[in-house]
Amino acid sequence: MPPTRRRVLAATGCSLAPLAGCLTGVDSDGLELVTPEATPDDDWSEPDWRPADATPTEDDVDATTVVAGLEIPWDLTFADDDAFLTERDGGVRRFDADALAAADETPLGPDDGETILEAEDLPDRAAPGEGGTLGIAVHPDYPDASELFVYYTTDDDGTGNRVVRYDLEGDDLETILDDIPGATTHNGGRIAFGPDDALWVLTGDAEEPALTQDPGSRAGAVLRVTPDGDPASESVDWGDDGDPRTYTLGHRNPQGIAFTPQGTPVIAEHGPVARDELSILRPGGNYGWDLLRGGPNDPDYDGYDEHDEATPPVVNTGPETTWAPSGLAFYDDETIETWENHVFVAGLTSNALYAVALQPADDGAENSAESGDGTRYDDDWLDDRFEATAHTLFEGEFGRIRHVEPGPDGLLYILTSNRDGRAGDGFPLEDDDRIVRLDPA
């Protein structure tokens, strides 16, 4: 059997130098994970929403291309009558939400949207590899508070990432969060306002895995801030050297976040050579990267079951299955009836959309979503609050799917990412990249 990462660390006598390829917090036994000194009360309670009880299929929806000819769209969000879109190699566009909902046989083009920010309007912006203009969020009080928030990659004496606030009325742009480590890959990048009106920011390990176990680094973390970039209320205490903005750490490259109807954050992140994860966050949780990443039989990594201080995911795809997850959405609308209360996860390398049904683990009721050809995630070492069943939709139909976003009137929108240099199997198509609308059939 190949040595696990734990055995390699113990054998090499790695030092504590955080950027030298070894990992921080390594003790004589080979491993020690960072834990907070104090966390807010975990208000976890049984879900007050009905778990998904039907099996979603592609026949439940009709797919319509509503915008064509985009350049690597990365994020999409709706607010009031507007839809805001980022393009990784560009800036920010605004479309009329009603126009997207009404588009039929003839899709809109990029010029049918209004350019809000050009790439050059973002100070120090760079687009190395997977970096560029990434996540976007809109102030919860929009349009009364006419503010956009954009996460993008910078080159200012080194690669980093930054979150800015842009006032649409005053044409003012202000940095609210800086010093997020960046690299050619693993920049994270998704941002979203939660039900608590805090801005949640997902960051990657910036190709320096050791940083994810440093609570002061802002790398490989989920950050939670006010619209001014300050730590949100009831922050986690990581000690004197920790950043109070850090809600959880130990993440590799998270790119999707959504919230259950109860307000609980759910994230998706890329794993190493498969081992992709869907996690239901706990405040102060350490998700183990890159010291562990799997189950008890993983050939290369320590398992969550070996470390009580680690917080396990609800889904880990294992070393043989790759989703390459990016954006996600919790769909709690009745418009597409059989899709209600599923978590939908966009898949890049897998060229698919995943529908995940979450069932409370101690709920003895039969869940019809468990039937069919879905993959069941109920191992003892996973998050003990839920069991999950995942169904694969649209495999190979749209190519690489970057994001899925609920829109007005209960519709769902997906973004393709076929012009990023990684598409295959006949992609990109002539009209790529696209926004595709999913309507109830």
LUMDRENFI-587795 format. One line per field, with one value per residue (C-alpha): residue number from 1; x, y, z. Coordinates in steps of 0.25 Angstrom, whole numbers, m for minus. Each point is the difference from the previous one (the first is absolute). Layout:
BEGIN
pami	NUM|...
X	X|...
Y	Y|...
Z	Z|...
//
This chain:
BEGIN
pami	1|2|3|4|5|6|7|8|9|10|11|12|13|14|15|16|17|18|19|20|21|22|23|24|25|26|27|28|29|30|31|32|33|34|35|36|37|38|39|40|41|42|43|44|45|46|47|48|49|50|51|52|53|54|55|56|57|58|59|60|61|62|63|64|65|66|67|68|69|70|71|72|73|74|75|76|77|78|79|80|81|82|83|84|85|86|87|88|89|90|91|92|93|94|95|96|97|98|99|100|101|102|103|104|105|106|107|108|109|110|111|112|113|114|115|116|117|118|119|120|121|122|123|124|125|126|127|128|129|130|131|132|133|134|135|136|137|138|139|140|141|142|143|144|145|146|147|148|149|150|151|152|153|154|155|156|157|158|159|160|161|162|163|164|165|166|167|168|169|170|171|172|173|174|175|176|177|178|179|180|181|182|183|184|185|186|187|188|189|190|191|192|193|194|195|196|197|198|199|200|201|202|203|204|205|206|207|208|209|210|211|212|213|214|215|216|217|218|219|220|221|222|223|224|225|226|227|228|229|230|231|232|233|234|235|236|237|238|239|240|241|242|243|244|245|246|247|248|249|250|251|252|253|254|255|256|257|258|259|260|261|262|263|264|265|266|267|268|269|270|271|272|273|274|275|276|277|278|279|280|281|282|283|284|285|286|287|288|289|290|291|292|293|294|295|296|297|298|299|300|301|302|303|304|305|306|307|308|309|310|311|312|313|314|315|316|317|318|319|320|321|322|323|324|325|326|327|328|329|330|331|332|333|334|335|336|337|338|339|340|341|342|343|344|345|346|347|348|349|350|351|352|353|354|355|356|357|358|359|360|361|362|363|364|365|366|367|368|369|370|371|372|373|374|375|376|377|378|379|380|381|382|383|384|385|386|387|388|389|390|391|392|393|394|395|396|397|398|399|400|401|402|403|404|405|406|407|408|409|410|411|412|413|414|415|416|417|418|419|420|421|422|423|424|425|426|427|428|429|430|431|432|433|434|435|436|437|438|439|440|441
X	0|5|4|m11|3|1|11|7|0|5|11|6|0|m6|3|m11|4|m13|4|11|m9|m3|m12|m2|m4|7|4|9|m11|m2|m13|m7|m11|m3|m12|m7|1|m15|m11|m14|m11|m3|m15|m2|m13|m8|m4|m14|0|m6|12|0|m10|0|11|3|2|4|m15|m5|6|1|14|1|12|m3|14|10|14|6|15|1|m11|3|m12|m14|m9|m14|m5|m13|m2|15|9|15|11|15|9|13|8|m8|m9|m14|m13|m14|m12|m15|m5|m13|7|7|m13|m7|11|m4|5|10|10|5|14|11|m3|m15|5|6|15|1|15|10|12|9|m9|4|14|11|m9|7|m5|11|m5|m13|1|m7|m14|m7|m11|m11|m10|m11|m3|m12|m7|2|m5|m1|15|5|13|6|12|10|11|11|15|11|14|6|14|m5|m13|m11|m15|m9|m14|m5|m13|m5|m11|m8|m6|13|9|9|9|5|9|m7|9|14|12|m7|11|m1|7|m2|m10|m8|m5|m14|m8|m15|m7|m14|m8|m6|m14|8|4|14|9|6|13|6|15|10|13|7|9|6|m8|7|m7|m13|4|4|m12|6|3|m14|4|m8|m11|m15|0|m12|0|m9|m2|12|9|0|m1|m15|m7|2|13|9|12|12|10|9|6|m14|m9|m13|m6|3|m12|6|13|7|m6|7|m7|m15|m8|m14|m9|m15|m9|m11|m14|5|12|11|11|4|12|7|15|10|7|14|m1|m15|m4|m9|m9|m13|0|m11|9|1|6|15|0|14|m3|14|8|10|3|m12|m10|m8|m6|7|4|6|14|6|m6|m4|m14|m10|m3|14|m1|m11|4|m3|m14|m4|m8|m14|6|14|0|12|13|m7|m11|2|m11|9|m11|m1|m13|m12|m14|m10|m13|m12|m11|m12|1|8|m8|9|13|m5|10|11|14|5|15|7|10|12|9|m12|m9|m12|m10|m2|m13|3|m11|3|m7|2|8|m9|m13|m5|m10|2|5|m5|12|9|m6|5|15|4|13|m2|9|m2|13|2|12|m8|m8|m9|m11|m4|0|1|m5|6|m6|8|m8|4|13|7|m11|5|15|6|m10|6|m12|m15|m8|m15|m7|m14|m12|7|8|14|12|13|13|9|15|5|9|10|9|m4|m13|0|m10|m4|0|0|m12|m2|m9|9|1|m15|m10|m10|m14|m7|m15|m10|m4
Y	0|14|8|10|15|m2|m11|9|12|m9|m6|13|7|12|14|10|10|3|2|m10|m11|m6|3|8|m6|m14|m7|m12|m9|7|8|11|8|14|2|13|5|3|0|6|m9|m10|2|m13|m6|m10|6|7|m2|m13|m8|m3|m12|m2|m4|11|m3|8|m2|9|12|7|6|14|7|15|6|m5|5|3|m1|m10|4|m2|5|4|6|7|12|7|1|m2|m11|2|m8|m1|m6|m5|7|13|8|1|0|3|m6|2|m11|0|m1|m13|m6|3|m3|m11|m5|12|1|14|3|7|13|m1|2|13|0|4|m2|m2|m9|12|7|m10|5|m10|m10|m12|m13|m11|m14|m2|14|13|6|m10|1|11|3|11|8|m7|14|2|9|9|m3|m1|m7|m12|m8|m7|m10|1|m4|10|2|10|m5|m14|m7|2|1|12|4|13|8|8|11|0|13|7|m7|m2|m13|m4|m11|m7|m13|m2|m8|m13|m9|m4|m8|m5|m10|m2|14|m4|12|m2|11|1|7|m9|1|7|11|m3|m2|m14|m1|m13|m1|m10|m6|8|m12|1|m11|4|13|m7|m3|14|7|14|m3|2|m12|m13|6|5|15|7|15|12|9|8|m12|0|m13|m4|m1|m13|m3|m12|2|m6|6|12|m3|m4|8|2|1|m15|m9|m13|m5|m12|2|m3|8|3|6|m2|5|0|0|m9|6|0|8|m11|2|m11|0|m8|m1|m7|m11|m6|m10|m1|0|11|5|6|5|6|10|0|13|m2|m13|m5|m8|m6|4|m4|m9|m9|m2|m13|m12|m12|m7|12|m5|14|9|m2|m1|9|m12|1|14|4|15|0|3|m10|3|m5|m5|m4|m6|m9|m2|m6|10|15|10|12|8|15|8|m5|3|m5|0|2|4|m8|4|m12|m9|m13|9|7|0|m6|6|2|m1|5|m10|4|m12|m9|9|m2|5|m7|0|m4|m4|2|m8|1|m12|m3|1|m14|4|m6|10|m2|8|m12|m8|m1|1|10|m1|m2|7|m5|m6|2|9|11|11|m7|10|m4|m11|4|m6|6|m1|4|9|5|m8|5|8|14|m2|6|6|11|5|m3|12|1|11|7|m8|m13|m2|m5|6|m7|6|m8|1|m6|11|m1|m9|m13|m5|m12|m10|10|12|12|2|11|8|m3|5|1|2|m11|1|m12|1|m10|m9
Z	0|m3|12|4|2|15|m2|m10|10|12|m9|m6|14|m7|7|4|m11|m6|m14|m2|m5|14|8|13|13|m3|13|3|m5|m13|2|8|m6|4|9|5|14|1|m10|0|5|m12|m1|m8|1|m8|m14|0|m15|m7|m5|m15|m2|m15|m10|m10|m15|m12|m5|11|m7|m14|m3|m7|m4|4|m2|m9|m4|14|4|11|9|15|9|m2|11|m1|8|m2|m15|m4|m2|2|m7|1|m11|5|m11|0|10|4|m9|4|m7|2|8|m7|m14|5|5|m13|m10|m9|m14|m2|11|5|m3|9|m5|4|14|6|3|15|2|m10|4|0|10|11|5|m1|m6|m6|m7|2|m3|8|6|m5|3|8|10|1|10|2|13|7|0|m16|m6|12|2|m14|3|m7|6|m9|3|m10|m1|1|m4|10|4|m1|m3|9|1|4|3|m4|2|m12|2|m13|3|4|m9|12|2|13|5|12|1|m5|3|m4|m6|m15|m10|m14|6|13|1|6|m4|3|8|5|11|9|8|11|m10|2|m13|m1|m7|m5|m2|m5|5|m11|m3|14|8|13|0|2|15|3|5|m3|m15|m6|m9|m1|8|1|4|6|m1|1|m13|5|1|15|8|1|13|8|m6|3|9|m6|10|0|m14|m6|m9|6|m14|m2|2|m4|m5|m6|m14|m13|m11|4|m11|4|11|3|12|4|3|15|m3|1|m10|m10|m8|m11|m2|m10|6|m4|m11|2|15|m3|12|4|14|10|8|15|6|3|m9|m5|m13|1|m13|m3|12|m3|m11|0|6|8|m13|m7|m6|1|11|14|3|8|9|5|5|9|m1|m15|m6|m10|m13|m3|m14|m4|m14|4|m8|m12|m3|m5|0|0|7|m2|3|7|4|10|m8|10|m10|m5|m14|m4|9|0|2|13|11|m7|m1|m14|m3|m13|m5|m8|m4|2|m10|8|10|13|8|15|9|15|10|15|5|12|m8|m2|m11|m14|m10|m14|m5|4|m12|m14|m4|10|8|15|10|14|5|15|m1|m8|7|9|m1|m14|m11|m14|m14|m12|m14|m13|m10|m14|m1|m12|m5|3|2|12|10|8|8|3|6|3|m7|0|0|5|m13|0|m8|m3|m5|m10|0|m13|m4|11|m8|8|m8|m8|m7|m11|9|m1|m9|m9|10|12|10|5|10|m1|7|6|0|5|m11
//
